[in-house]
Amino acid sequence: MDWDDFAHWGTHISNWAADYHKTLAQRPVRAQTAPGEIAAQLPPTPPEQGEAMAHILTDFEQIVMPGMTHWQHPRFFAYFPANAAPPSMLAEMLVTTIAAQCMLWQTSPAATEVETVMVDWLRQAMGLPDGYTGVIQDSASSATLSAVLTMRERATGFTGNRDGVSGKGHLRIYCSDQVHSSIDRACWVAGIGQDNLVKIGTTGPTHGIDPAALEAAILADKAAGYTPAGIVAITGGTGIGACDDLLAVSRIAQRYGLYTHLDAAWAGSAMICPEFRTQFWRGAETYDSLVFNPHKWLGAQFDCSVQFLADPQPQLDTLKIEPEYLKTTGAQVTNFSEWTIPLGRRFRALKIWFLLRAYGLEGLRDRLRNHVTWAAEVATAIEQIEGFEICTGPILSLFSFRCPGDDAMQQRLVDALNDDGRIYLTQGMFDGRKIIRFQVGQFDTTRDDVMLAAEVIRDVWENLT
Ligand SMILES: Cc1ncc(COP(=O)(O)O)c(C=O)c1O
């Protein structure tokens, strides 16, 4: 392909992209294909000769597109969103075009410097104090793993990387039973082990960790000869949106000298609105490490996860490695690959820059506030369907409900809704019972889209019973 062909097909694809988004609401939200159906249409062996782009794109439309679930669909209410605002997509196109690998300052100074400033813009937007710095990672899972590794190294006098973790005693990490599975995984990978991730029960209307039980667990562990290493708090848990009392948790951490990490992967975006900070985020500024995903609710195309750090040094002492081939000379510069596990890095900050400039914080706040308002309205409408109950009321824009019947019936309703295709929902567990989760957060969703969901649920339910 020469660059004239590239320009031709680039224009074709960008027109296709605009049409796709303009007609997206007419498609079923979740892919309606059976397992293996897409793979069966692909040749089992790679082509020996190159093929025409027109042919490749025809196959893309005919084979691949039917197997896509539409994450930008305005009636996607499943999981959490992975919003890609149009300006952030354009930024990604530019990043893809330049195709730089931005591991060190000198491998693209602009990438490092825009990243530094974007992290600081977001810090200000989220009301975090001056002095917090940070880094953009691919995912919250990577940021949490970095924080858990830092907890491990800090608790072992920074000897774990050198000696390995066997013989270091039992390090213990604490969290509530509402945290995301990425915390468990981080403990597996860091050599802490599942049994040393102590999950504490929750209390209160936001289902936050029980501070008294947390402190009792730390004291019991110390008495038993274990080494408490850190606490992972949550704002906006995946299941039902659980939010810890951040101040209570960090006071306990301070009492026992523990490193703290706050997972706000989803709910963090809402913290650009001062009123949600007052409601859910008091004390966030006392955490050593905080992660939130602009690629979830805010609108920066996947992937884009910001980890704020009160002091980057412990994480650098944990992760920095500098072989000769990565050494740089000259001025004192930041090499962000020293802050993270992967060496290679994409220029993720550009899409934050485009996003924040195109909408302004006020434009983004309007969207988030609407989502929270509409979630409460649709929860009320669902509660009015005969026999339906709201299991956990909205925390920001996430709530859960149940239809009449047992757990199997909940799953039948979820599956029937997703086969119907007009909306997309997923299930969860709360208090030992299956629940149906509902989150409102699509970038371009409207009140009509959200309220239509209650009608679709009533309709599909009536056909099911
Ligand atoms: C609360 C929470 N934390 C962490 C994660 C993991 O995020 P990522 O996919 O960026 O690793 C999720 C994913 O939905 C989440 O909901």
The ligand as an SDF file (V2000), in Angstrom:
LIG
                    3D

 16 16  0  0  0  0  0  0  0  0999 V2000
  -13.8970   -0.9220   40.3700 C   0  0  0  0  0  0  0  0  0  0  0  0
  -13.0350   -1.4980   39.2960 C   0  0  0  0  0  0  0  0  0  0  0  0
  -11.7190   -1.6080   39.5020 N   0  0  0  0  0  0  0  0  0  0  0  0
  -10.8990   -2.1120   38.5670 C   0  0  0  0  0  0  0  0  0  0  0  0
  -11.3780   -2.5290   37.3490 C   0  0  0  0  0  0  0  0  0  0  0  0
  -10.4240   -3.0810   36.3340 C   0  0  0  0  0  0  0  0  0  0  0  0
  -10.2550   -2.1490   35.3280 O   0  0  0  0  0  0  0  0  0  0  0  0
   -9.2690   -2.4060   34.1130 P   0  0  0  0  0  0  0  0  0  0  0  0
  -10.0660   -3.1250   33.0850 O   0  0  0  0  0  0  0  0  0  0  0  0
   -8.8730   -1.0270   33.6750 O   0  0  0  0  0  0  0  0  0  0  0  0
   -8.1340   -3.2000   34.6060 O   0  0  0  0  0  0  0  0  0  0  0  0
  -12.7490   -2.4390   37.0850 C   0  0  0  0  0  0  0  0  0  0  0  0
  -13.3010   -2.8730   35.8040 C   0  0  0  0  0  0  0  0  0  0  0  0
  -14.4600   -2.7240   35.5030 O   0  0  0  0  0  0  0  0  0  0  0  0
  -13.5940   -1.9180   38.0840 C   0  0  0  0  0  0  0  0  0  0  0  0
  -14.9130   -1.8330   37.8910 O   0  0  0  0  0  0  0  0  0  0  0  0
  1  2  1  0
  2  3  1  0
  2 15  2  0
  3  4  2  0
  4  5  1  0
  5  6  1  0
  5 12  2  0
  6  7  1  0
  7  8  1  0
  8  9  2  0
  8 10  1  0
  8 11  1  0
 12 13  1  0
 12 15  1  0
 13 14  2  0
 15 16  1  0
M  END
$$$$
